[in-house]
Amino acid sequence: MAFFDEPDLTWAKRDRYWMAIARVDGEPVGLMLYDLKGERPAEFNLRAIRFCYHTSQGRYLLLDWLARHTDQAKQVELYLPPFELPETWLADLKVVTEPLWVPGMGRVLDVSRLSGMQTAPGGFSARLKDPLCPWNDGCGASRHAMELCKSALQSRPIAT
């Protein structure tokens, strides 16, 4: 329990989150942390920043809860981990997915520096053409993905 001796409680109203808990036989099987943003009750945007479940029954209980509150929210946003595939949950779900962040891209400045990296087994063949790093230009192949080095570059790829 906490006691606050603060006369101005507007901070408490600013970021108000609610929690929905799915229970089966009294045991929690799903949890959703959400907020409602908007000006009018039928125009709210429901943002579930946490959507966690232990079983598929927990997931469907939470989805059922969302479906029963369509009178309050015009749109629902679920923030899910990358392994979730919401388009497979229900046949009539209209899913639009967007990544929260896009991983960065990198540039190999010197292919010979990749030699000796530990990787999983597998083959690799590449033709490199880079106008910004012409010293990497060439073709090469390896039985292990990262054994490719500048000395192994040949005139044409063995396989692509």
Buried (B, 14 or more C-beta within 10 A) or exposed (E): EEEEEEEEEEEEEEEEEEEBEBEEEEEEBBBBBBBBEBEEEEEBEBBBEEBBBBEEEBBBBBBEBBEEBEEEBBEBBBEBEEEBEBEEEEEEEEEEEEEEEEEEEEEEEEBBEBBEEEEEEEEBBBBBEEEEBEEBEBBBBBEBBBBBBBEBBEEEBEEE
